[in-house]
Amino acid sequence: MNSANHSRIVSLIWAIADDVLRDLYVRGKYRDVILPFTVLRRLDSVLEPVREQVAATDKMLDEAGIVNKDASLRDAAGQAFYNTSGFTMKHLSTISNAKRLEEDFKAYLNGFSPNVQEIIDNFELRNQIPKLVRADALGSLLTKYLNPDLDLSPKGMDNHGMGTVFEELVRKFNEENNEEAGEHWTPRDAVRLMTRLMFEPIADRIPEGTYKLYDGAMGTGGMLTVAEETLKQITDGRKVTTHLYGQEINAETYAIAKADLILKGEGGEADNIKGGPEFSTLVNDAFAGDEFDFMLSNPPYGKSWKTDQERMGGAKKIRDPRFVIEHGGDPEYSLVTRSSDGQMLFMANLVSKMKQKTELGSRIAEIHNGSSLFTGDAGQGESNIRRWVIESDWLEAVVALPLKMFYNTGIATYVWVLSNRKEARRQGKVQLIDATGWFTPLRKNLGEKGVELSEANIARIMETFHAFDEADPEQSKVFDNRAFGYSKITVERPLRIIGADPERVYKPAEIKELKEEGKRSEDAPAIIKRTLPYAAEPDPLRGLYSARVDGKIRVVQYEPDTDLRDTEQIPLQEPAGECADGIEAFFRREVLPYAPDAWIDESKTKIGYEISFTRHFYKPAPMRTLAEIQADIRALEAETDNLIAEIAGGA
């Protein structure tokens, strides 16, 4: 279908909305009626030639007492959907009695196959019927959708064209609701980049066969369909079959995705997507235990998942194997993030579905905002996910996208590229690409979206990605995995109380009283809380000191002063020098010279990971020269002299 005809069809459908719904709905609500009616008209056109055949098969199955009729009726229709009501939109449009039309239209809807029922239910179309009937608009809608100029039949439009029209309608409605425009819709330019990052590195090694694609936050399903198209393009000439899988919590968005697949003739694929309010990906994994070859998502970011967390038993009681794993010797390593933002859990969900036993494994491309790079302290969920992914050597690259890329936000966004089958040169390393300056301005903003990635921009990013450690260091940097890790240590200092006995071991109750009533001083004796066995060796670095207790030299531990407690972040790559490790070297260099009585509480040491684009790509503005500054001063002096002269002259 050519673009001119495509635009004409979209305009005709939009005109129906304006003609029939203008006084019934605000423009932002047209979609509640127009989208499901467009789906119904296409399905009606496809099924019209087989209506009698389906009705006959349905009657035969009823007479035979067969209950599970779905597969047989699909065969009778020659489609992945059917309607057993015996009605068509053409027949319904001839009914003049409003009450009868309402009842027959409901029967028509009830006659559709279960997969179409899901679409109707999630669009909540039945809720619109009373309003349309009262305004005598139902018959008008049916009549206008039957206009010969609006040919939505397979003869007038192929499946791909129908899918394109439907996507364009969704886009148009999104633009009418700018506050929602990017909620479930990722710009196609961003998706094209993601799919190329996902497929191109292994394009020559993808053998003939069947591949499963998955999106755990699929929105309207656009990522999956673009990914499918891209995979077929790069494997042109090879027999490659794809199956699409996805999950979406928003009912209407899920309905759009399912309808889009059915309209494109991919009814079988529509059966592989799950959605609706009961299908939160975090709480109700519709594909638990499944593994996928390629995965991509644009999860919601900065969005609370507190309700989901509570449904899972609360943060400390979550036992979902996607989010509580074994790593780093910890059998209950928690990936559970703060309730204020659950976007990183979607990454954990994808990683849990990576194929482990195939030659190509799995590849992932996922969009996040900047908080996924650094939020979460060492030991918290976000940091633990980064640590797990990086230490497992799954993170290939992170690409910083231009600002104003998305319809509903202008914030910084990043594409994370993961693989559990890294090529040799990438093993143990992560590539950071700064593509924030590679964009093409739009002539007119679409919501917040003011720029796009042109084919040339995407090509430049891909060239940089493929060049890896030979790329321009101004735009691309390659680091060892451990470069992003750090040890967070807790630095303690002893509680010192004026008048305390330096040779006495104090009991817990006594220490509590000293804290409440005693006076602290840097020169006061340290409070001993425990003596160790005689065989113990002193180790001041770890809080084991030699002290005289009751006239004997013992190894003791001091009570820490919580007011003096501090923490330090020490890079995992901190040089050890002549010390046992980097932590000791840092501590002796940066802490002990200023606090000789300090020690490290190793029980509180945690490993954290963060990625800082600012640190690695920050370009300070060049300082002005002395000559430039002097010139400005002289200019200001001259201006001041002139003003004074004017004032004096006026006086």
DRENBAGU-718566 format. One line per 10 residues: their letters; for each residue x, y, z negated of C-alpha. Coordinates in Angstrom, 3 decimals, padded with zeros to 6 digits. Example, Ala and Ser with C-alpha at 12.3 -4.5 7.8 and 13.67 -1.06 7.14 Angstrom:
<kelums>
AS> 012.300,-004.500,-007.800; 013.670,-001.060,-007.140 .
</kelums>
This chain:
<kelums>
MNSANHSRIV> 000.000,000.000,000.000; 001.472,003.332,001.006; 001.880,006.097,-001.564; -000.696,008.337,000.146; -003.413,005.684,-000.166; -002.290,004.946,-003.699; -002.688,008.620,-004.664; -006.075,008.756,-002.902; -007.404,005.803,-004.905; -006.184,007.276,-008.193 .
SLIWAIADDV> -007.808,010.610,-007.318; -011.118,008.912,-006.495; -011.144,007.083,-009.822; -010.257,010.266,-011.679; -013.098,012.023,-009.840; -015.519,009.373,-011.132; -014.439,010.212,-014.660; -015.002,013.922,-014.073; -018.358,013.395,-012.351; -019.923,010.919,-014.771 .
LRDLYVRGKY> -018.174,011.396,-018.120; -017.511,015.136,-018.275; -020.387,015.936,-020.647; -020.134,012.664,-022.576; -016.435,012.453,-023.435; -013.548,014.822,-023.915; -010.912,014.305,-021.215; -008.630,012.473,-023.613; -011.327,009.808,-024.079; -012.072,009.141,-020.403 .
RDVILPFTVL> -009.656,006.216,-020.606; -011.994,004.369,-023.010; -014.363,003.820,-020.091; -012.357,004.281,-016.896; -009.569,001.791,-017.607; -011.848,-001.161,-018.443; -014.211,-000.314,-015.562; -011.287,-000.240,-013.125; -010.273,-003.688,-014.361; -013.842,-004.975,-014.036 .
RRLDSVLEPV> -014.211,-003.648,-010.478; -011.017,-005.357,-009.337; -011.937,-008.652,-010.988; -015.469,-008.404,-009.602; -014.094,-007.899,-006.079; -011.779,-010.883,-006.389; -014.486,-013.183,-007.764; -017.366,-012.165,-005.494; -016.610,-014.759,-002.753; -016.494,-017.624,-005.273 .
REQVAATDKM> -019.394,-016.543,-007.483; -021.735,-019.351,-006.429; -018.993,-021.963,-006.562; -018.090,-021.000,-010.124; -021.762,-020.982,-011.183; -022.273,-024.455,-009.689; -019.189,-025.828,-011.424; -020.277,-024.302,-014.724; -023.715,-025.940,-014.399; -022.178,-029.294,-013.529 .
LDEAGIVNKD> -019.852,-029.165,-016.544; -022.775,-028.269,-018.841; -024.808,-031.197,-017.552; -021.832,-033.496,-018.139; -021.554,-032.225,-021.718; -018.027,-030.931,-021.214; -017.175,-028.237,-023.744; -013.640,-027.238,-022.745; -014.416,-025.813,-019.317; -011.712,-023.169,-018.926 .
ASLRDAAGQA> -009.247,-025.093,-016.731; -011.978,-026.430,-014.412; -013.588,-023.023,-013.980; -010.214,-021.466,-013.178; -009.776,-024.115,-010.501; -013.233,-023.385,-009.128; -012.463,-019.662,-008.943; -008.988,-020.233,-007.544; -007.850,-017.622,-010.072; -006.633,-017.434,-013.665 .
FYNTSGFTMK> -010.017,-015.879,-014.577; -013.708,-016.301,-013.705; -017.256,-015.130,-014.467; -020.122,-017.547,-015.078; -022.918,-014.967,-015.515; -024.076,-015.043,-011.900; -024.085,-011.227,-011.860; -021.916,-008.890,-009.801; -021.450,-005.145,-010.124; -023.270,-004.753,-006.813 .
HLSTISNAKR> -026.301,-006.585,-008.161; -026.242,-004.633,-011.441; -026.152,-001.301,-009.588; -029.584,-002.026,-008.098; -031.290,-002.287,-011.505; -033.236,000.872,-012.276; -034.666,-000.065,-015.674; -032.187,001.157,-018.301; -033.010,-001.528,-020.894; -032.738,-004.359,-018.405 .
LEEDFKAYLN> -029.494,-002.924,-017.011; -028.049,-002.806,-020.513; -028.937,-006.444,-021.231; -027.748,-007.728,-017.846; -024.512,-005.753,-018.069; -023.817,-007.329,-021.476; -024.544,-010.758,-019.983; -022.157,-009.924,-017.142; -019.411,-009.070,-019.632; -020.120,-012.196,-021.676 .
GFSPNVQEII> -019.715,-014.333,-018.560; -016.022,-013.581,-018.119; -013.322,-016.063,-019.035; -011.695,-015.897,-022.506; -008.615,-014.047,-021.264; -010.780,-011.284,-019.794; -012.899,-011.281,-022.962; -009.732,-010.356,-024.851; -009.256,-007.363,-022.568; -012.883,-006.258,-022.962 .
DNFELRNQIP> -012.756,-006.673,-026.741; -009.492,-004.811,-027.181; -010.700,-001.968,-024.966; -013.818,-001.991,-027.199; -015.899,-001.503,-024.058; -019.055,-002.942,-025.636; -018.989,-000.059,-028.133; -019.335,002.384,-025.229; -022.431,000.754,-023.704; -025.116,002.376,-025.933 .
KLVRADALGS> -023.648,005.820,-025.289; -023.507,005.249,-021.532; -027.075,003.872,-021.472; -028.536,006.771,-023.486; -026.985,009.246,-021.063; -028.162,007.177,-018.070; -024.491,007.012,-017.003; -023.999,003.222,-016.764; -025.801,002.920,-013.445; -023.973,005.956,-012.054 .
LLTKYLNPDL> -020.609,004.432,-012.979; -021.456,001.158,-011.264; -022.663,002.950,-008.132; -019.595,005.164,-007.855; -017.198,002.248,-008.348; -018.948,000.550,-005.420; -018.199,003.474,-003.096; -016.745,001.960,000.135; -013.965,004.564,000.034; -012.854,003.089,-003.290 .
DLSPKGMDNH> -011.928,-000.339,-002.000; -010.394,-002.296,-004.887; -010.895,-005.670,-003.220; -007.925,-007.900,-002.285; -008.664,-007.065,001.356; -008.238,-003.347,000.724; -005.354,-003.609,-001.736; -002.879,-006.330,-002.623; -002.041,-007.285,-006.211; 001.082,-005.143,-006.362 .
GMGTVFEELV> -000.826,-002.110,-005.097; -003.577,-002.681,-007.655; -001.028,-002.916,-010.419; 000.582,000.315,-009.249; -002.781,002.122,-009.221; -003.538,000.890,-012.724; -000.132,001.975,-014.027; -000.604,005.400,-012.458; -003.993,005.773,-014.148; -002.417,004.892,-017.482 .
RKFNEENNEE> 000.328,007.429,-016.848; -002.246,010.102,-015.959; -004.241,009.461,-019.094; -001.041,009.556,-021.132; -000.267,012.993,-019.745; -003.726,014.116,-020.835; -002.770,013.035,-024.371; 000.756,014.365,-024.717; 000.813,013.539,-028.392; 000.498,009.858,-027.455 .
AGEHWTPRDA> 002.244,009.867,-024.141; 005.390,008.077,-025.225; 003.889,005.967,-027.965; 003.525,002.927,-025.764; 005.188,004.037,-022.545; 008.919,003.975,-021.923; 010.027,006.045,-018.905; 010.826,003.883,-015.900; 014.264,005.435,-015.489; 015.216,004.289,-018.994 .
VRLMTRLMFE> 013.833,000.817,-018.295; 015.780,000.546,-015.017; 018.991,001.308,-016.895; 018.154,-001.239,-019.589; 017.427,-003.991,-017.093; 020.636,-003.331,-015.180; 022.654,-003.428,-018.391; 020.954,-006.695,-019.228; 021.283,-008.482,-015.863; 024.234,-007.065,-013.930 .
PIADRIPEGT> 027.089,-008.417,-016.095; 025.994,-011.973,-015.276; 024.251,-011.390,-011.920; 026.624,-013.685,-010.007; 026.362,-016.448,-012.599; 022.580,-016.765,-012.883; 021.771,-020.189,-011.401; 018.501,-021.217,-009.813; 015.931,-022.126,-012.406; 013.250,-020.811,-014.739 .
YKLYDGAMGT> 013.863,-017.894,-017.090; 011.824,-016.548,-019.988; 011.634,-012.780,-020.611; 010.375,-011.375,-023.922; 009.444,-008.003,-025.410; 008.498,-007.893,-029.088; 007.060,-004.361,-028.870; 005.769,-004.489,-025.317; 003.405,-001.507,-025.230; 001.751,-001.557,-021.809 .
GGMLTVAEET> 004.144,-004.264,-020.603; 006.102,-002.063,-018.214; 009.492,-003.231,-019.460; 008.661,-006.845,-018.733; 007.418,-006.206,-015.219; 010.407,-004.000,-014.324; 012.745,-006.618,-015.795; 011.063,-009.308,-013.723; 011.425,-007.231,-010.553; 015.085,-006.474,-011.307 .
LKQITDGRKV> 015.929,-010.117,-011.960; 014.357,-011.154,-008.664; 016.266,-008.436,-006.804; 019.683,-009.389,-008.155; 019.063,-013.100,-007.561; 017.655,-012.608,-004.067; 018.106,-015.809,-002.089; 018.099,-018.012,-005.192; 015.064,-019.935,-006.414; 014.456,-018.122,-009.669 .
TTHLYGQEIN> 011.161,-018.379,-011.544; 010.266,-016.063,-014.408; 007.773,-016.243,-017.248; 006.851,-013.160,-019.256; 006.163,-013.152,-022.997; 005.272,-010.215,-025.196; 003.544,-009.019,-028.343; 001.799,-005.713,-029.083; -000.141,-004.591,-032.160; -002.121,-001.718,-030.590 .
AETYAIAKAD> -005.383,-003.163,-029.258; -005.929,-000.827,-026.312; -002.294,-000.938,-025.262; -002.362,-004.725,-025.399; -005.510,-004.707,-023.266; -003.756,-002.509,-020.698; -000.775,-004.857,-020.563; -002.914,-007.967,-020.185; -005.155,-006.314,-017.602; -002.142,-005.102,-015.628 .
LILKGEGGEA> -000.767,-008.637,-015.336; -004.128,-010.034,-014.291; -004.610,-007.265,-011.720; -001.176,-008.069,-010.290; -002.216,-011.667,-009.795; -000.176,-012.901,-012.749; -003.030,-014.309,-014.792; -000.881,-017.187,-016.004; 001.657,-014.715,-017.371; -001.157,-012.823,-019.095 .
DNIKGGPEFS> -001.775,-015.927,-021.199; 001.760,-015.600,-022.601; 001.250,-012.199,-024.180; -000.359,-011.752,-027.570; -001.771,-008.664,-029.183; -004.285,-006.800,-031.238; -004.328,-005.503,-034.821; -003.701,-008.966,-036.250; -000.547,-009.431,-034.177; 002.054,-007.269,-035.880 .
TLVNDAFAGD> 005.376,-008.636,-034.642; 006.929,-008.246,-038.087; 004.185,-010.046,-039.998; 002.729,-012.444,-037.451; 005.369,-013.723,-035.041; 003.377,-015.133,-032.118; 006.472,-016.904,-030.766; 008.058,-018.359,-033.901; 010.607,-020.979,-032.930; 010.727,-019.917,-029.269 .
EFDFMLSNPP> 013.933,-018.849,-027.531; 014.247,-016.538,-024.534; 016.852,-015.880,-021.864; 016.390,-012.126,-021.615; 014.835,-009.735,-024.123; 014.233,-006.003,-024.187; 012.214,-003.638,-026.369; 011.582,-000.047,-027.320; 010.376,-000.524,-030.914; 008.675,002.240,-032.902 .
YGKSWKTDQE> 011.276,004.301,-034.726; 010.916,006.438,-037.801; 007.643,004.636,-038.496; 006.754,003.183,-041.873; 006.195,-000.570,-042.060; 005.147,-000.482,-045.715; 001.776,-002.096,-044.975; 003.468,-004.978,-043.167; 005.990,-005.288,-045.995; 003.211,-005.602,-048.555 .
RMGGAKKIRD> 001.452,-008.229,-046.414; 004.696,-010.200,-046.458; 004.802,-010.171,-050.265; 006.938,-007.097,-050.880; 010.552,-006.350,-049.982; 012.093,-008.711,-052.541; 009.756,-011.617,-051.794; 010.103,-011.735,-048.012; 011.305,-015.183,-046.916; 010.758,-014.947,-043.161 .
PRFVIEHGGD> 013.766,-016.762,-041.590; 014.111,-013.905,-039.097; 014.842,-011.461,-041.897; 016.490,-013.550,-044.636; 019.392,-015.528,-043.224; 022.756,-017.040,-044.141; 025.770,-014.876,-043.388; 029.146,-014.098,-044.898; 028.778,-016.869,-047.462; 025.462,-015.485,-048.714 .
PEYSLVTRSS> 022.618,-018.014,-048.234; 020.018,-015.277,-048.818; 021.508,-012.444,-046.801; 018.693,-009.895,-046.518; 018.005,-007.936,-043.345; 014.949,-006.256,-044.860; 015.129,-002.526,-044.213; 013.646,000.367,-046.142; 009.874,000.568,-045.800; 010.124,004.018,-044.196 .
DGQMLFMANL> 011.582,002.693,-040.921; 011.380,-000.860,-039.586; 012.921,-000.421,-036.137; 016.018,-002.499,-036.893; 013.823,-005.460,-037.840; 012.734,-005.623,-034.214; 016.381,-006.161,-033.290; 016.615,-008.934,-035.891; 013.482,-010.458,-034.355; 015.084,-010.499,-030.892 .
VSKMKQKTEL> 018.366,-011.914,-032.162; 016.476,-014.742,-033.906; 015.163,-015.803,-030.490; 018.517,-015.986,-028.667; 019.234,-019.236,-026.845; 022.095,-021.100,-028.482; 022.616,-024.147,-026.262; 022.681,-022.746,-022.719; 025.681,-021.598,-020.721; 024.408,-018.021,-020.373 .
GSRIAEIHNG> 022.856,-017.806,-023.829; 020.697,-014.693,-024.133; 021.061,-011.024,-023.323; 019.249,-008.170,-025.058; 018.737,-004.462,-024.301; 016.917,-002.414,-026.921; 016.345,001.317,-027.425; 016.771,002.924,-030.861; 017.058,006.407,-032.225; 020.215,007.605,-033.959 .
SSLFTGDAGQ> 019.260,006.394,-037.429; 019.888,002.767,-036.450; 023.568,003.626,-036.031; 024.225,004.724,-039.589; 021.276,004.701,-042.025; 021.227,002.241,-044.875; 023.965,001.975,-047.464; 026.344,-000.986,-047.665; 024.285,-004.024,-048.651; 020.987,-002.519,-047.489 .
GESNIRRWVI> 018.947,-003.962,-044.620; 019.990,-001.624,-041.809; 023.690,-001.956,-042.637; 023.327,-005.709,-043.085; 021.782,-006.040,-039.625; 024.631,-004.063,-038.070; 027.155,-006.173,-039.965; 025.473,-009.435,-038.936; 025.276,-008.451,-035.274; 028.823,-007.064,-035.064 .
ESDWLEAVVA> 030.554,-009.754,-037.134; 028.779,-012.400,-035.067; 030.299,-010.651,-032.013; 026.970,-010.109,-030.271; 027.160,-006.333,-029.712; 028.599,-005.520,-026.273; 027.877,-001.819,-026.002; 025.860,001.146,-027.224; 024.937,003.814,-024.662; 024.003,007.310,-025.849 .
LPLKMFYNTG> 021.213,008.640,-023.595; 020.519,012.302,-022.752; 018.188,014.289,-024.975; 014.581,014.843,-023.837; 014.396,011.461,-022.111; 011.058,010.397,-023.593; 007.512,011.699,-023.296; 006.824,012.227,-027.006; 010.214,013.104,-028.461; 013.342,015.022,-027.556 .
IATYVWVLSN> 015.578,013.283,-030.111; 018.770,011.355,-029.417; 018.249,007.763,-028.276; 020.590,004.866,-027.636; 020.530,001.574,-025.728; 022.026,-001.368,-027.623; 023.292,-004.200,-025.396; 023.703,-007.609,-027.038; 024.862,-011.014,-025.817; 025.803,-014.259,-027.527 .
RKEARRQGKV> 027.990,-015.190,-024.541; 030.380,-012.254,-024.220; 032.891,-012.375,-021.379; 036.490,-012.894,-022.530; 037.617,-009.261,-022.235; 034.731,-008.068,-024.427; 035.117,-010.619,-027.209; 035.809,-009.017,-030.567; 035.157,-005.543,-029.146; 032.358,-002.981,-028.798 .
QLIDATGWFT> 032.085,-000.325,-026.084; 030.543,003.076,-026.827; 029.404,005.130,-023.831; 028.497,008.806,-024.095; 026.013,009.373,-021.261; 024.330,012.368,-022.887; 025.544,014.669,-020.114; 024.517,012.450,-017.197; 020.974,013.421,-016.272; 018.838,015.137,-013.658 .
PLRKNLGEKG> 016.460,017.926,-014.832; 012.781,017.501,-013.982; 011.067,020.290,-012.083; 008.272,020.174,-014.630; 008.358,018.667,-018.103; 006.164,015.633,-018.786; 005.338,016.156,-022.444; 008.741,016.274,-024.151; 010.439,014.608,-021.201; 012.526,017.236,-019.440 .
VELSEANIAR> 015.215,015.094,-017.794; 015.503,011.769,-016.043; 018.180,009.295,-015.069; 018.502,009.380,-011.293; 019.887,006.426,-009.379; 023.218,008.260,-009.264; 023.152,008.804,-013.050; 022.370,005.132,-013.670; 025.095,004.068,-011.234; 027.609,006.213,-013.114 .
IMETFHAFDE> 026.658,004.618,-016.425; 026.929,001.147,-014.928; 030.338,001.907,-013.405; 031.529,003.044,-016.836; 030.095,-000.071,-018.460; 031.767,-002.399,-015.971; 035.089,-000.526,-016.197; 035.123,-001.279,-019.935; 038.529,-000.348,-021.398; 039.643,001.206,-018.113 .
ADPEQSKVFD> 036.822,003.772,-018.096; 037.325,007.498,-018.658; 038.130,007.787,-022.392; 036.225,011.062,-022.524; 033.002,009.128,-021.858; 033.768,005.585,-022.979; 035.679,004.170,-025.918; 036.333,000.545,-026.860; 036.823,-000.526,-030.480; 037.561,-003.710,-032.372 .
NRAFGYSKIT> 034.483,-004.992,-034.182; 036.032,-004.312,-037.582; 036.503,-000.633,-036.728; 032.857,-000.063,-037.693; 033.082,-001.856,-041.037; 034.002,-000.560,-044.464; 034.198,-001.740,-048.058; 032.187,000.317,-050.488; 033.939,000.091,-053.849; 032.765,001.283,-057.244 .
VERPLRIIGA> 035.386,003.213,-059.202; 035.018,003.080,-062.987; 036.708,005.026,-065.769; 036.581,004.208,-069.487; 034.181,005.768,-071.941; 036.256,007.959,-074.272; 034.764,009.167,-077.575; 036.409,011.501,-080.047; 037.123,009.748,-083.342; 036.699,006.198,-081.994 .
DPERVYKPAE> 039.004,003.429,-083.223; 041.400,002.567,-080.349; 042.070,-000.963,-081.751; 038.533,-002.052,-082.408; 036.095,-004.036,-080.206; 032.690,-002.340,-080.354; 029.401,-004.215,-080.224; 026.734,-003.307,-077.584; 024.516,-001.574,-080.132; 027.461,000.452,-081.395 .
IKELKEEGKR> 028.424,001.447,-077.861; 024.873,002.597,-077.226; 024.992,004.770,-080.332; 028.369,006.213,-079.324; 026.984,007.134,-075.899; 024.016,008.890,-077.466; 025.737,010.684,-080.361; 029.495,010.674,-079.665; 031.397,013.482,-078.026; 033.299,012.655,-074.861 .
SEDAPAIIKR> 036.826,013.881,-074.200; 039.528,013.021,-071.657; 042.034,012.732,-074.542; 039.878,010.553,-076.804; 040.448,006.791,-077.285; 038.868,004.418,-074.769; 036.064,002.212,-076.092; 036.910,-001.517,-075.973; 033.875,-003.683,-075.224; 035.486,-007.112,-074.845 .
TLPYAAEPDP> 038.699,-009.087,-075.392; 039.686,-011.852,-072.978; 041.275,-015.236,-073.818; 044.958,-015.169,-074.784; 045.891,-016.746,-071.421; 044.451,-013.819,-069.484; 046.840,-011.586,-067.559; 046.454,-007.806,-067.453; 045.336,-006.323,-064.103; 044.599,-002.604,-064.493 .
LRGLYSARVD> 043.458,-002.330,-060.878; 040.511,-004.564,-061.759; 039.874,-003.220,-065.241; 041.943,-005.665,-067.305; 044.195,-003.702,-069.665; 046.727,-004.538,-072.387; 045.787,-003.003,-075.726; 046.425,-003.560,-079.423; 043.453,-005.103,-081.202; 043.691,-005.809,-084.918 .
GKIRVVQYEP> 047.454,-005.567,-084.680; 047.806,-007.969,-081.741; 048.347,-007.283,-078.019; 045.322,-008.526,-076.106; 043.888,-008.192,-072.602; 040.743,-006.103,-072.935; 037.950,-004.534,-070.898; 036.795,-000.996,-071.560; 033.225,000.228,-071.522; 032.762,002.257,-068.302 .
DTDLRDTEQI> 031.509,005.825,-068.525; 028.599,006.010,-066.101; 028.980,009.791,-065.902; 032.429,009.301,-064.376; 031.429,006.461,-062.044; 032.187,007.094,-058.366; 032.223,005.206,-055.078; 034.586,005.184,-052.123; 034.222,003.891,-048.570; 037.388,002.206,-047.317 .
PLQEPAGECA> 037.653,001.141,-043.652; 038.112,-002.595,-043.136; 041.075,-001.686,-040.973; 042.758,000.351,-043.718; 046.497,-000.533,-043.554; 047.705,-002.611,-046.510; 051.289,-001.391,-046.363; 053.143,-002.994,-049.270; 049.921,-003.704,-051.167; 047.805,-006.848,-051.203 .
DGIEAFFRRE> 045.159,-005.306,-048.970; 043.819,-002.027,-047.641; 041.546,-001.484,-050.631; 044.472,-001.566,-053.054; 046.545,000.682,-050.790; 043.731,003.243,-050.568; 043.052,003.071,-054.306; 046.684,003.595,-055.260; 047.037,006.471,-052.795; 043.735,008.293,-053.144 .
VLPYAPDAWI> 042.423,007.504,-056.633; 045.097,006.637,-059.205; 047.115,009.875,-058.784; 044.029,011.813,-059.913; 042.516,009.269,-062.351; 045.259,006.999,-063.763; 042.808,005.130,-066.006; 040.438,004.203,-063.134; 039.726,000.664,-061.977; 037.664,-001.140,-059.337 .
DESKTKIGYE> 034.587,-003.098,-060.382; 034.862,-005.853,-057.774; 031.449,-007.278,-058.648; 029.914,-004.191,-057.072; 032.022,-004.155,-053.864; 029.884,-004.417,-050.724; 030.601,-004.536,-047.004; 028.841,-002.014,-044.775; 028.825,-001.174,-041.064; 028.002,002.066,-039.288 .
ISFTRHFYKP> 028.579,003.513,-035.828; 029.359,007.212,-035.472; 029.143,008.673,-031.978; 029.762,012.137,-033.403; 033.081,011.102,-034.910; 034.326,009.447,-031.737; 032.989,011.853,-029.108; 032.856,015.181,-030.918; 034.437,017.944,-028.860; 035.085,021.077,-030.949 .
APMRTLAEIQ> 034.515,024.398,-029.258; 037.888,025.926,-028.292; 039.070,028.647,-030.653; 039.132,032.161,-029.306; 042.536,033.647,-028.607; 043.939,036.498,-030.703; 043.820,038.773,-027.659; 040.065,038.126,-027.218; 039.374,038.896,-030.865; 041.443,042.088,-030.736 .
ADIRALEAET> 039.605,043.209,-027.593; 036.262,042.732,-029.350; 037.445,044.723,-032.367; 038.612,047.590,-030.169; 035.283,047.604,-028.334; 033.394,047.762,-031.632; 035.645,050.558,-032.888; 035.041,052.562,-029.723; 031.284,052.015,-030.013; 031.367,053.119,-033.663 .
DNLIAEIAGG> 033.396,056.238,-032.822; 030.860,057.184,-030.138; 027.954,056.746,-032.561; 029.661,058.892,-035.203; 030.376,061.570,-032.595; 026.713,061.555,-031.492; 025.500,061.869,-035.083; 027.988,064.644,-035.869; 027.088,066.487,-032.676; 023.384,066.237,-033.419 .
A> 023.935,067.610,-036.908 .
</kelums>
